Amino acid sequence: MKGLHGIIFSYEKHNDLRELTLHRVPASVPFAGRYRVIDFILSSMVNAGITNVGVVLDGNYQSLLDHLGSGKDWDLSRMHGGLRLLPPFSHEQSPRGVREFAGKMDALASVRSYLKEIRQSHVVLADSDLVINIPLQDVYQAHLDSCADITAVCTSNLEGPPDATYYKLSEQGRITEALYPLRSPAGCYRSLEIYILSTQLLLDLVDECMSHDQVSFCSAVLQGKTDTLHIHSYVWDGYAAQIRTLKGYYARSMELLDPAIRAEVFNAQRPVHTKERNDASTYVDPAGTCCNCLVADGCTIEGTVENSIIFRGVSVAKGAEVKDCILMQDVVISRDAVLHHVIADKNVEVMESRTLMGHDNYPMVIAKDSKV
């Protein structure tokens, strides 16, 4: 899409993902067997024909750098444009090192020189912790048709993270109020943190916010300018999950075992791209059991696996029992081990005859590279 440029925010935020974000930002948390969370919004941009995407980085971004690389797997490795990774090299220093971004406007101000070079007329801003498969070309066309200054994507599904922003809409779909935080969001729409606006307006807003020491897009723009700017809504009632809590991560992962939800997330007309890894086909021993699971390639299953998400390269030995679990890449489950409601991060090894039990509302998490 020649008129649209993508900006993805992937800086460190306060979240409740616990051990999953000890060594990575939420954007690079593994999801759905072979993907990372950022793959979904990045693929939505690519599927809409966007060929220029900047990813604003901060915090523990090494894992994300390793995953995205040159952008080749998303067809964004190009001589001109393509994928641009924007680490905080020029960001203001604090006594403890690089200061964390305080908000979207703060992050945008740190890459203003990059914003000035954008040739497309409009920019789509999006968070990286959103699992969604949305036709952004339709959102862009709706933005042009409404003659809005800013179009904000939202949903009528109010089940979201505790730090969500909510909108009140007029009958015509114009956003009249942006509310944050909100204990009782009845009658509102939940923001999905996707915005489309003109490149020039974005630059003007960045300059104005920085001159007034305003760092939050929500408070400075959505709350502060609803009277002066035409901020319109685009209501998306398809699947959308903001991954910001461990409970939410587990619940949204397990939803993918529902074929209807899985078919919506992995829409064949809008494929989700990720970093390729060439593994052999998964082997399930005739004496083993694999029931109602999402299993990636390269696995060896000789024990019992039920209602679980199994990533690439996982090994489940004979006699082992895995139920309602998420086992990430290259996890090894030894003989006679029992795991229920467990999230095992990459390269975890569970020793022989160990028993690990979590709960549906509070799954047990085993940190990356642990040996239990």
ZAMARLUM-396795 format. One line per 4 residues: number of its first residue (from 1); their letters; for each residue x, y, z of C-alpha. Coordinates in nm, 4 decimals, decimal comma. Layout:
% ZAMARLUM-396795
NUM = A = X Y Z | ...;
END
This chain:
% ZAMARLUM-396795
1 = MKGL = 0,0000 0,0000 0,0000 | 0,1880 0,3029 -0,1322 | 0,0147 0,5585 0,0885 | 0,0718 0,3921 0,4253;
5 = HGII = 0,3804 0,3507 0,6454 | 0,3897 0,1218 0,9513 | 0,5242 0,2061 1,2981 | 0,5218 -0,0690 1,5638;
9 = FSYE = 0,5925 0,0130 1,9291 | 0,7987 -0,2570 2,0941 | 0,9515 -0,0774 2,3898 | 0,9589 -0,2084 2,7477;
13 = KHND = 0,6298 -0,1682 2,9334 | 0,4998 -0,2647 3,2719 | 0,3280 -0,6004 3,2353 | 0,2366 -0,9092 3,4323;
17 = LREL = 0,3977 -1,1708 3,2084 | 0,6437 -1,2617 3,4839 | 0,9109 -1,5131 3,3800 | 0,8161 -1,4889 3,0123;
21 = TLHR = 0,9629 -1,1377 2,9897 | 1,2730 -1,1791 3,2040 | 1,4920 -1,1800 2,8935 | 1,2595 -1,0447 2,6232;
25 = VPAS = 0,9996 -0,7792 2,5500 | 0,6335 -0,8872 2,5197 | 0,6592 -0,8589 2,1405 | 0,8950 -1,1569 2,1226;
29 = VPFA = 0,7029 -1,3861 2,3594 | 0,6392 -1,7158 2,1741 | 0,2756 -1,7767 2,0819 | 0,0643 -2,0381 1,8989;
33 = GRYR = 0,3274 -2,3072 1,8507 | 0,5726 -2,1377 1,6147 | 0,5124 -1,7626 1,6196 | 0,6060 -1,4571 1,8250;
37 = VIDF = 0,3428 -1,2056 1,9327 | 0,4778 -0,9335 1,7002 | 0,4275 -1,1593 1,3969 | 0,0536 -1,0907 1,3921;
41 = ILSS = 0,0489 -0,7115 1,3616 | 0,3577 -0,7156 1,1381 | 0,1909 -0,9698 0,9076 | -0,1278 -0,7600 0,9027;
45 = MVNA = 0,0795 -0,4685 0,7747 | 0,2545 -0,6794 0,5118 | -0,0745 -0,8355 0,3972 | -0,2140 -0,4842 0,3475;
49 = GITN = 0,0702 -0,4090 0,1061 | 0,2763 -0,1960 0,3461 | 0,6425 -0,2227 0,2448 | 0,7950 0,0216 0,4949;
53 = VGVV = 0,7775 -0,0631 0,8656 | 0,9727 0,0854 1,1559 | 0,9913 -0,1011 1,4888 | 1,0667 0,1238 1,7886;
57 = LDGN = 1,2787 -0,0752 2,0350 | 1,3806 -0,0355 2,3973 | 1,4626 -0,2640 2,6916 | 1,5418 -0,6346 2,6423;
61 = YQSL = 1,5165 -0,6293 2,2648 | 1,7948 -0,8749 2,1730 | 1,5490 -1,1641 2,1355 | 1,3348 -0,9517 1,9050;
65 = LDHL = 1,6374 -0,8552 1,6951 | 1,7261 -1,2227 1,6537 | 1,3702 -1,3023 1,5480 | 1,3110 -1,0196 1,3009;
69 = GSGK = 1,6584 -1,0135 1,1469 | 1,6561 -0,8352 0,8123 | 1,2810 -0,8839 0,7679 | 1,3311 -1,1433 0,4931;
73 = DWDL = 1,0624 -1,3789 0,6240 | 0,8070 -1,0960 0,5923 | 0,9329 -0,9882 0,2486 | 1,0701 -0,6695 0,4058;
77 = SRMH = 1,4383 -0,7126 0,3208 | 1,4702 -0,4393 0,0605 | 1,7277 -0,2003 -0,0807 | 1,4960 0,0919 -0,0131;
81 = GGLR = 1,2492 0,0923 0,2744 | 1,1557 -0,2454 0,4141 | 1,1974 -0,3234 0,7834 | 1,3793 -0,0684 0,9976;
85 = LLPP = 1,4716 -0,1521 1,3575 | 1,4944 0,1630 1,5677 | 1,6865 0,1030 1,8939 | 1,7131 0,3867 2,1473;
89 = FSHE = 2,0733 0,4795 2,0577 | 1,9954 0,8502 2,0613 | 1,7595 0,8281 2,3572 | 1,8313 1,0421 2,6629;
93 = QSPR = 2,0684 0,8782 2,9109 | 1,9994 0,8368 3,2819 | 2,2508 0,7521 3,5589 | 2,1504 0,3863 3,5184;
97 = GVRE = 2,1872 0,3822 3,1421 | 1,9218 0,4290 2,8746 | 1,5983 0,5659 3,0179 | 1,2798 0,3745 2,9429;
101 = FAGK = 1,0227 0,5399 2,7203 | 0,7442 0,6982 2,9228 | 0,4830 0,6737 2,6473 | 0,4171 0,6667 2,2744;
105 = MDAL = 0,4902 1,0356 2,2182 | 0,8177 0,9996 2,4062 | 0,9078 0,7016 2,1849 | 0,8116 0,8874 1,8671;
109 = ASVR = 1,0159 1,1901 1,9678 | 1,3237 0,9675 1,9998 | 1,2885 0,8625 1,6341 | 1,1756 1,1974 1,4936;
113 = SYLK = 1,4588 1,2014 1,2391 | 1,3213 0,8735 1,1041 | 0,9673 1,0130 1,0923 | 1,0878 1,3104 0,8853;
117 = EIRQ = 1,2104 1,0732 0,6135 | 0,8754 0,8962 0,5705 | 0,7547 0,9448 0,2130 | 0,4078 0,7931 0,2534;
121 = SHVV = 0,1195 1,0312 0,3186 | -0,0182 0,8352 0,6156 | 0,1151 0,6305 0,9068 | -0,0394 0,3399 1,0961;
125 = LADS = 0,0728 0,3183 1,4598 | 0,0303 -0,0123 1,6433 | 0,1408 -0,1898 1,9591 | 0,3423 -0,5093 1,9238;
129 = DLVI = 0,1619 -0,7090 2,1946 | -0,1618 -0,7481 1,9975 | -0,2645 -1,0830 1,8467 | -0,4888 -0,9911 1,5563;
133 = NIPL = -0,5383 -1,0595 1,1861 | -0,6994 -0,7416 1,0593 | -0,7374 -0,6119 0,7002 | -0,5567 -0,2811 0,7476;
137 = QDVY = -0,6319 -0,1808 0,3889 | -0,9999 -0,1635 0,4887 | -0,9159 0,0483 0,7941 | -0,7147 0,2861 0,5753;
141 = QAHL = -0,9960 0,3177 0,3220 | -1,2449 0,3871 0,6027 | -1,0079 0,6566 0,7323 | -0,9996 0,8266 0,3917;
145 = DSCA = -1,3769 0,7980 0,3471 | -1,4524 0,9533 0,6867 | -1,2142 1,2481 0,6282 | -1,1005 1,1984 0,9890;
149 = DITA = -0,7803 1,3406 1,1328 | -0,7176 1,0165 1,3238 | -0,8849 0,6771 1,2967 | -0,8635 0,4563 1,6069;
153 = VCTS = -0,9400 0,0836 1,5911 | -1,1537 -0,0433 1,8796 | -1,3742 -0,3371 1,9725 | -1,7046 -0,3868 2,1528;
157 = NLEG = -1,5494 -0,6829 2,3381 | -1,4680 -0,5277 2,6750 | -1,2686 -0,8239 2,8068 | -0,9144 -0,6935 2,8001;
161 = PPDA = -0,6088 -0,6047 3,0082 | -0,6535 -0,3908 3,3212 | -0,4664 -0,0977 3,1632 | -0,6869 -0,0764 2,8520;
165 = TYYK = -0,8164 0,2532 2,7134 | -1,1884 0,2873 2,6391 | -1,3815 0,5147 2,4021 | -1,7257 0,6678 2,4030;
169 = LSEQ = -1,8641 0,7066 2,0526 | -2,1236 0,9303 1,8945 | -2,3946 0,7830 1,6718 | -2,1778 0,8665 1,3721;
173 = GRIT = -1,8789 0,6772 1,5172 | -1,6783 0,9804 1,6238 | -1,4829 0,9382 1,9482 | -1,6168 1,1860 2,2012;
177 = EALY = -1,4212 1,0681 2,5049 | -1,1150 0,8552 2,5766 | -1,1215 0,7061 2,9256 | -0,8266 0,5612 3,1155;
181 = PLRS = -0,8269 0,3973 3,3628 | -1,1897 0,2874 3,3861 | -1,3401 0,0486 3,6389 | -1,6791 0,0114 3,4720;
185 = PAGC = -1,6475 0,0275 3,0913 | -2,0134 -0,0567 3,0180 | -2,1367 0,1246 2,7090 | -1,7816 0,1906 2,5872;
189 = YRSL = -1,5506 0,0402 2,3250 | -1,2056 -0,0939 2,4094 | -0,9089 0,0506 2,2240 | -0,6877 -0,1907 2,0306;
193 = EIYI = -0,4086 0,0682 2,0101 | -0,4065 0,0896 1,6289 | -0,4205 0,4403 1,4807 | -0,4044 0,5874 1,1305;
197 = LSTQ = -0,3210 0,9532 1,0723 | -0,1341 1,1665 0,8222 | 0,2435 1,1823 0,8449 | 0,2385 1,5614 0,8757;
201 = LLLD = -0,0161 1,5526 1,1592 | 0,1991 1,2955 1,3395 | 0,5053 1,5202 1,3160 | 0,3053 1,8204 1,4361;
205 = LVDE = 0,1697 1,6239 1,7331 | 0,5154 1,4977 1,8288 | 0,6568 1,8503 1,8250 | 0,3654 1,9938 2,0207;
209 = CMSH = 0,3717 1,7182 2,2839 | 0,7455 1,7434 2,3369 | 0,7287 2,1214 2,3739 | 0,4728 2,0710 2,6531;
213 = DQVS = 0,6490 1,7692 2,8077 | 0,3554 1,5396 2,7251 | 0,4575 1,1777 2,6728 | 0,1283 0,9844 2,6516;
217 = FCSA = -0,0644 0,9525 2,3249 | -0,3802 0,8728 2,5221 | -0,3774 1,1741 2,7515 | -0,2193 1,4286 2,5161;
221 = VLQG = -0,4021 1,3405 2,1930 | -0,7016 1,1147 2,2529 | -0,8136 1,2885 2,5730 | -0,6763 1,6325 2,5035;
225 = KTDT = -0,7829 1,6903 2,1425 | -1,1233 1,5264 2,0920 | -1,2731 1,8755 2,0537 | -1,0175 2,0086 1,8048;
229 = LHIH = -0,9432 1,6945 1,5998 | -1,1850 1,4633 1,4236 | -1,0949 1,1294 1,5856 | -1,3051 0,8557 1,4299;
233 = SYVW = -1,3513 0,4927 1,5297 | -1,3155 0,1731 1,3310 | -1,4954 -0,1043 1,5183 | -1,3319 -0,4467 1,4790;
237 = DGYA = -1,5270 -0,7326 1,6317 | -1,3066 -1,0080 1,4992 | -1,0513 -1,1851 1,7180 | -0,8140 -0,9540 1,9059;
241 = AQIR = -0,6066 -1,0271 2,2175 | -0,3713 -0,7873 2,3957 | -0,1060 -1,0031 2,5647 | -0,0159 -0,8183 2,8852;
245 = TLKG = -0,0814 -1,0638 3,1701 | 0,0220 -1,4224 3,2275 | -0,3382 -1,5294 3,2845 | -0,4365 -1,3601 2,9594;
249 = YYAR = -0,1489 -1,5218 2,7708 | -0,2500 -1,8679 2,8901 | -0,6208 -1,8157 2,8201 | -0,5646 -1,6693 2,4721;
253 = SMEL = -0,3259 -1,9529 2,3857 | -0,5753 -2,2183 2,4906 | -0,8472 -2,0499 2,2819 | -0,6540 -2,1546 1,9725;
257 = LDPA = -0,7536 -2,5153 2,0370 | -1,1008 -2,4076 1,9169 | -1,0989 -2,4681 1,5376 | -1,3245 -2,1673 1,4715;
261 = IRAE = -1,0929 -1,9251 1,6532 | -0,7862 -2,0832 1,4961 | -0,9368 -2,0432 1,1499 | -1,0041 -1,6746 1,2154;
265 = VFNA = -0,6570 -1,5984 1,3491 | -0,4850 -1,7917 1,0716 | -0,6956 -1,6688 0,7823 | -0,5678 -1,8236 0,4593;
269 = QRPV = -0,6273 -1,4974 0,2712 | -0,4092 -1,3073 0,5218 | -0,1284 -1,5478 0,6198 | 0,0711 -1,4957 0,9377;
273 = HTKE = 0,4441 -1,4934 0,8633 | 0,7235 -1,5847 1,1031 | 1,0917 -1,6710 1,1096 | 1,1496 -1,9973 0,9273;
277 = RNDA = 1,3120 -2,2970 1,0938 | 1,3583 -2,6172 0,8976 | 1,2592 -2,9110 1,1177 | 1,1677 -3,2674 1,0376;
281 = STYV = 0,8066 -3,3763 1,0653 | 0,6697 -3,4416 1,4134 | 0,6781 -3,8053 1,5253 | 0,4031 -3,9484 1,7468;
285 = DPAG = 0,4826 -4,2945 1,8808 | 0,2046 -4,5544 1,8163 | 0,1960 -4,6174 2,1906 | 0,1731 -4,2452 2,2667;
289 = TCCN = -0,1335 -4,0185 2,2744 | -0,1795 -3,6725 2,1231 | -0,5352 -3,5409 2,1606 | -0,6792 -3,1928 2,0936;
293 = CLVA = -0,3391 -3,0276 2,0626 | -0,1693 -2,7669 1,8465 | 0,1657 -2,9261 1,7590 | 0,4457 -2,7679 1,5563;
297 = DGCT = 0,7015 -2,9580 1,3494 | 1,0186 -3,1227 1,4763 | 0,8597 -3,2794 1,7884 | 0,8876 -3,6308 1,9290;
301 = IEGT = 0,5868 -3,7463 2,1319 | 0,6061 -4,0857 2,2978 | 0,3973 -4,0111 2,6091 | 0,0494 -3,8616 2,6588;
305 = VENS = -0,0243 -3,5043 2,5468 | -0,3738 -3,3564 2,5751 | -0,5239 -3,0070 2,5320 | -0,1818 -2,8468 2,4908;
309 = IIFR = 0,0204 -2,6100 2,2703 | 0,3457 -2,7758 2,1635 | 0,6165 -2,5657 1,9962 | 0,8909 -2,6797 1,7596;
313 = GVSV = 1,1467 -2,9349 1,8710 | 0,9672 -3,0496 2,1888 | 1,0357 -3,4005 2,3201 | 0,7901 -3,5900 2,5443;
317 = AKGA = 0,9311 -3,9235 2,6639 | 0,7437 -4,2486 2,7287 | 0,5324 -4,2521 3,0418 | 0,5180 -3,8720 3,0597;
321 = EVKD = 0,1800 -3,6981 3,0923 | 0,1232 -3,3441 2,9641 | -0,2223 -3,1873 2,9996 | -0,3406 -2,8264 2,9502;
325 = CILM = 0,0176 -2,7079 2,9035 | 0,2203 -2,4763 2,6813 | 0,5626 -2,6199 2,5973 | 0,7841 -2,3793 2,4077;
329 = QDVV = 1,0669 -2,4508 2,1668 | 1,3047 -2,7418 2,2427 | 1,1516 -2,8321 2,5800 | 1,2394 -3,1837 2,7018;
333 = ISRD = 0,9946 -3,3793 2,9203 | 1,1610 -3,6908 3,0634 | 1,0091 -4,0311 3,1397 | 0,7151 -4,0509 3,3819;
337 = AVLH = 0,7019 -3,6735 3,4406 | 0,3538 -3,5270 3,4983 | 0,2671 -3,1688 3,3968 | -0,0758 -3,0053 3,4323;
341 = HVIA = -0,1397 -2,6335 3,3572 | 0,2304 -2,5565 3,3067 | 0,3977 -2,3003 3,0796 | 0,7550 -2,4128 3,0055;
345 = DKNV = 0,9727 -2,1541 2,8319 | 1,2385 -2,2389 2,5719 | 1,5009 -2,5067 2,6422 | 1,3451 -2,6203 2,9707;
349 = EVME = 1,4237 -2,9748 3,0835 | 1,1878 -3,1535 3,3219 | 1,3638 -3,4468 3,4852 | 1,2354 -3,8007 3,5227;
353 = SRTL = 0,9314 -3,8617 3,7458 | 0,8827 -3,4929 3,8327 | 0,5259 -3,3704 3,8994 | 0,4403 -3,0059 3,8244;
357 = MGHD = 0,0875 -2,8774 3,8815 | -0,0566 -2,5341 3,8117 | -0,4138 -2,4154 3,7801 | -0,6266 -2,2836 3,4975;
361 = NYPM = -0,6374 -1,9400 3,6653 | -0,2753 -1,9488 3,7813 | -0,0562 -2,1655 3,5566 | 0,2899 -2,2639 3,6747;
365 = VIAK = 0,5685 -2,0963 3,4750 | 0,9164 -2,2409 3,4283 | 1,1717 -1,9836 3,3136 | 1,3854 -2,0222 3,0005;
369 = DSKV = 1,6805 -2,2686 3,0203 | 1,5681 -2,4086 3,3579 | 1,6274 -2,7665 3,4629 | 1,3610 -2,8965 3,7010;
END
